Amino acid sequence: MPQVERDGVILSYESSGEGTALVLLHGLGGDRHVWDEDVAVFATRHRVVQPDLRGFGESAKPAGPYSTEMFAADLLALLDA
């Protein structure tokens, strides 16, 4: 599984398909696997990116608090990579 690092925090994600990027975010308390049943359909026309936000799934779980701004910066770093 691919990973990127931002500010010393390892962020995990999966990527499938080709084309315009479609980023699928999970809700709080979930992880990227909530989208697993939908990825095959979306990946026929898009590059599907399923990140595990910091503190969830297989991403690092550093001490909080976490903020929306922090999640956004993590996502930007992941997409830039």
Backbone as a printed PyTorch tensor [residue, N CA C, xyz], in Angstrom:
tensor([[[  0.8440,  -1.1720,   0.0000],
         [  0.0000,   0.0000,   0.0000],
         [  0.8920,   1.2380,   0.0000]],

        [[  0.5950,   2.1890,  -0.8640],
         [  1.3960,   3.4150,  -0.9190],
         [  1.2310,   4.2650,   0.3400]],

        [[  2.2670,   5.0110,   0.6250],
         [  2.2430,   5.9230,   1.7650],
         [  2.9950,   7.1940,   1.4130]],

        [[  2.6270,   8.2930,   2.0470],
         [  3.3660,   9.5430,   1.9670],
         [  3.5700,  10.0330,   3.3940]],

        [[  4.5180,  10.9570,   3.5530],
         [  4.7990,  11.5170,   4.8740],
         [  4.5680,  13.0180,   4.8430]],

        [[  3.9050,  13.5200,   5.8860],
         [  3.7440,  14.9640,   6.0620],
         [  4.0180,  15.3040,   7.5030]],

        [[  4.9960,  16.1530,   7.7190],
         [  5.3740,  16.5720,   9.0750],
         [  5.6310,  15.3870,   9.9940]],

        [[  6.2760,  14.3420,   9.4510],
         [  6.6230,  13.1750,  10.2470],
         [  5.4810,  12.1880,  10.4490]],

        [[  4.3320,  12.4270,   9.8300],
         [  3.1750,  11.5440,   9.9640],
         [  3.0080,  10.7540,   8.6670]],

        [[  2.9620,   9.4250,   8.7800],
         [  2.7910,   8.5610,   7.6170],
         [  1.2990,   8.4540,   7.3050]],

        [[  0.9530,   8.7520,   6.0450],
         [ -0.4290,   8.6920,   5.5680],
         [ -0.5350,   7.5960,   4.5170]],

        [[ -1.4760,   6.6860,   4.7020],
         [ -1.6670,   5.5610,   3.7880],
         [ -2.8260,   5.8360,   2.8440]],

        [[ -2.7550,   5.2380,   1.6630],
         [ -3.8310,   5.4110,   0.6910],
         [ -3.7820,   4.2900,  -0.3320]],

        [[ -4.8300,   4.1850,  -1.1270],
         [ -4.8590,   3.2900,  -2.2740],
         [ -5.2520,   4.1120,  -3.4870]],

        [[ -4.8010,   3.6780,  -4.6530],
         [ -5.1170,   4.3660,  -5.9010],
         [ -5.4360,   3.3240,  -6.9580]],

        [[ -6.5210,   3.5590,  -7.7130],
         [ -6.9530,   2.6210,  -8.7510],
         [ -7.4110,   3.4020,  -9.9830]],

        [[ -7.2830,   2.7800, -11.1380],
         [ -7.8120,   3.3660, -12.3580],
         [ -6.9410,   4.4550, -12.9390]],

        [[ -7.4680,   5.0730, -14.0040],
         [ -6.7630,   6.1440, -14.7050],
         [ -7.7630,   7.2250, -15.0810]],

        [[ -7.2520,   8.4170, -15.3140],
         [ -8.1020,   9.5270, -15.7220],
         [ -8.1170,  10.6130, -14.6630]],

        [[ -9.1670,  11.4030, -14.6960],
         [ -9.3280,  12.4920, -13.7400],
         [ -9.4070,  11.9260, -12.3280]],

        [[ -8.6960,  12.5500, -11.4050],
         [ -8.6840,  12.0580, -10.0250],
         [-10.0410,  12.2390,  -9.3590]],

        [[-10.4470,  11.2090,  -8.6390],
         [-11.6460,  11.2270,  -7.8130],
         [-11.2010,  10.7910,  -6.4240]],

        [[-11.2660,  11.7010,  -5.4640],
         [-10.8140,  11.4190,  -4.1030],
         [-12.0260,  11.0470,  -3.2600]],

        [[-11.9710,   9.8720,  -2.6480],
         [-13.0650,   9.3820,  -1.8180],
         [-12.6430,   9.4540,  -0.3530]],

        [[-13.2820,  10.3210,   0.4050],
         [-12.9520,  10.5070,   1.8170],
         [-13.9210,   9.7320,   2.7020]],

        [[-13.3920,   9.1450,   3.7320],
         [-14.2340,   8.4410,   4.7070],
         [-14.6760,   9.4080,   5.7960]],

        [[-15.7180,   9.0470,   6.4920],
         [-16.1820,   9.8460,   7.6240],
         [-15.3760,   9.5370,   8.8730]],

        [[-15.5830,  10.3290,   9.8990],
         [-14.9030,  10.0830,  11.1700],
         [-15.3490,   8.7390,  11.7270]],

        [[-14.3930,   7.9680,  12.1810],
         [-14.6850,   6.6370,  12.7040],
         [-14.5770,   5.5490,  11.6580]],

        [[-14.3850,   5.9280,  10.3860],
         [-14.2510,   4.9410,   9.3130],
         [-12.8280,   4.8910,   8.8010]],

        [[-12.6610,   4.2800,   7.6520],
         [-11.3770,   4.2940,   6.9540],
         [-11.6620,   4.1580,   5.4630]],

        [[-10.6060,   4.0780,   4.6620],
         [-10.7690,   4.0840,   3.2060],
         [-11.5900,   2.9120,   2.6940]],

        [[-11.6980,   1.8460,   3.4680],
         [-12.3940,   0.6450,   3.0070],
         [-13.9100,   0.8140,   2.9140]],

        [[-14.4680,   1.8980,   3.4370],
         [-15.9150,   2.1080,   3.2960],
         [-16.2990,   2.2520,   1.8210]],

        [[-15.3150,   2.5820,   0.9690],
         [-15.5680,   2.7810,  -0.4660],
         [-15.2400,   1.5590,  -1.3130]],

        [[-14.7490,   0.4910,  -0.7330],
         [-14.2480,  -0.6410,  -1.5160],
         [-15.2500,  -1.1690,  -2.5410]],

        [[-16.5100,  -1.2620,  -2.1960],
         [-17.4990,  -1.8180,  -3.1260],
         [-17.7740,  -0.8950,  -4.3090]],

        [[-17.4590,   0.3920,  -4.1790],
         [-17.7370,   1.3620,  -5.2350],
         [-16.5510,   1.6320,  -6.1570]],

        [[-15.3610,   1.3070,  -5.7240],
         [-14.1520,   1.6740,  -6.4570],
         [-14.1190,   1.0940,  -7.8620]],

        [[-14.5070,  -0.1440,  -8.0370],
         [-14.4290,  -0.7740,  -9.3630],
         [-15.2290,   0.0120, -10.4000]],

        [[-16.3950,   0.4970, -10.0280],
         [-17.2190,   1.2760, -10.9600],
         [-16.5590,   2.6180, -11.2590]],

        [[-16.1390,   3.3260, -10.2310],
         [-15.5170,   4.6430, -10.4270],
         [-14.2070,   4.5400, -11.2000]],

        [[-13.4380,   3.4680, -10.9750],
         [-12.1200,   3.3200, -11.5950],
         [-12.1910,   3.0550, -13.0900]],

        [[-13.3670,   2.7720, -13.6220],
         [-13.4750,   2.5910, -15.0740],
         [-13.2990,   3.9140, -15.8080]],

        [[-13.5030,   5.0520, -15.1060],
         [-13.4140,   6.3640, -15.7570],
         [-12.5190,   7.3570, -15.0250]],

        [[-12.0550,   6.9960, -13.8410],
         [-11.2870,   7.9320, -13.0110],
         [-10.1060,   7.2400, -12.3500]],

        [[ -9.1570,   8.0560, -11.9400],
         [ -8.1290,   7.5840, -11.0100],
         [ -8.7200,   7.8020,  -9.6260]],

        [[ -9.0180,   6.7360,  -8.9340],
         [ -9.6740,   6.7940,  -7.6280],
         [ -8.6060,   6.7570,  -6.5370]],

        [[ -8.6370,   7.7440,  -5.6650],
         [ -7.7010,   7.8330,  -4.5500],
         [ -8.5020,   7.6880,  -3.2610]],

        [[ -8.1270,   6.6950,  -2.4440],
         [ -8.7890,   6.4270,  -1.1700],
         [ -7.7750,   6.6170,  -0.0430]],

        [[ -7.7290,   7.7750,   0.5780],
         [ -6.7950,   7.9630,   1.6790],
         [ -7.3770,   7.5050,   3.0130]],

        [[ -6.4900,   7.0900,   3.9000],
         [ -6.8230,   6.9550,   5.3140],
         [ -6.3510,   8.2490,   5.9590]],

        [[ -7.2730,   9.0370,   6.4720],
         [ -6.8880,  10.2790,   7.1410],
         [ -6.0350,   9.9650,   8.3690]],

        [[ -5.2420,  10.9370,   8.8020],
         [ -4.4120,  10.7200,   9.9980],
         [ -5.3120,  10.3000,  11.1550]],

        [[ -4.8410,   9.3060,  11.9000],
         [ -5.6070,   8.8140,  13.0390],
         [ -6.5810,   7.7100,  12.6940]],

        [[ -6.6620,   7.3230,  11.4150],
         [ -7.6410,   6.3280,  10.9840],
         [ -6.9880,   5.2820,  10.0940]],

        [[ -7.5830,   4.0930,  10.0610],
         [ -7.1040,   3.0330,   9.1790],
         [ -5.6420,   2.7220,   9.3970]],

        [[ -4.8930,   2.6750,   8.2990],
         [ -3.4760,   2.3240,   8.3630],
         [ -2.5530,   3.5320,   8.3910]],

        [[ -3.1100,   4.7310,   8.4840],
         [ -2.2730,   5.9280,   8.6460],
         [ -1.8360,   6.0330,  10.1060]],

        [[ -0.7920,   6.8270,  10.3230],
         [ -0.2880,   7.0230,  11.6850],
         [ -1.3590,   7.6640,  12.5690]],

        [[ -1.2380,   7.4040,  13.8530],
         [ -2.2050,   7.9080,  14.8230],
         [ -1.4950,   8.7230,  15.9090]],

        [[ -0.9610,   9.8990,  15.5240],
         [ -0.2870,  10.7280,  16.5220],
         [ -1.3020,  11.3370,  17.4930]],

        [[ -0.8110,  11.7940,  18.6180],
         [ -1.6800,  12.4370,  19.6050],
         [ -2.3690,  13.6440,  18.9760]],

        [[ -3.6230,  13.8630,  19.3310],
         [ -4.4040,  14.9870,  18.8110],
         [ -4.1130,  16.2440,  19.5800]],

        [[ -4.9160,  17.2410,  19.4160],
         [ -6.1580,  17.2250,  18.6550],
         [ -5.8960,  17.3680,  17.1580]],

        [[ -6.8620,  16.8980,  16.3670],
         [ -6.8210,  17.0340,  14.9210],
         [ -7.8010,  18.1440,  14.5320]],

        [[ -7.5590,  18.7360,  13.3740],
         [ -8.4480,  19.7940,  12.9010],
         [ -8.7630,  19.5640,  11.4230]],

        [[ -9.8050,  20.2080,  10.9630],
         [-10.1650,  20.1440,   9.5500],
         [ -9.0210,  20.6740,   8.6990]],

        [[ -8.3740,  21.7370,   9.1610],
         [ -7.2490,  22.3140,   8.4260],
         [ -6.1020,  21.3130,   8.3170]],

        [[ -5.8650,  20.5390,   9.3860],
         [ -4.8020,  19.5380,   9.3800],
         [ -5.1240,  18.4290,   8.3780]],

        [[ -6.3810,  17.9470,   8.3790],
         [ -6.7790,  16.9290,   7.4130],
         [ -6.6210,  17.4490,   5.9880]],

        [[ -6.9980,  18.7060,   5.7410],
         [ -6.8870,  19.2940,   4.4080],
         [ -5.4160,  19.3780,   3.9730]],

        [[ -4.5450,  19.7960,   4.8690],
         [ -3.1110,  19.8920,   4.5490],
         [ -2.5360,  18.5160,   4.2740]],

        [[ -2.9610,  17.5070,   5.0330],
         [ -2.5160,  16.1300,   4.7820],
         [ -2.9450,  15.6790,   3.3950]],

        [[ -4.2000,  15.9440,   3.0540],
         [ -4.7240,  15.5370,   1.7500],
         [ -3.9900,  16.2400,   0.6150]],

        [[ -3.7040,  17.5150,   0.7740],
         [ -2.9510,  18.2450,  -0.2300],
         [ -1.5630,  17.6510,  -0.4300]],

        [[ -0.8880,  17.3040,   0.6580],
         [  0.4370,  16.6880,   0.5710],
         [  0.3570,  15.3480,  -0.1440]],

        [[ -0.6690,  14.5740,   0.1590],
         [ -0.8430,  13.2840,  -0.4970],
         [ -1.0620,  13.4580,  -1.9870]],

        [[ -1.9200,  14.3950,  -2.3780],
         [ -2.2010,  14.6170,  -3.7930],
         [ -0.9980,  15.1950,  -4.5360]],

        [[ -0.2160,  16.0320,  -3.8660],
         [  0.9990,  16.5730,  -4.4880],
         [  2.0260,  15.4630,  -4.7420]],

        [[  2.0640,  14.4890,  -3.8550],
         [  3.0290,  13.3770,  -4.0090],
         [  2.6240,  12.5000,  -5.1830]]])
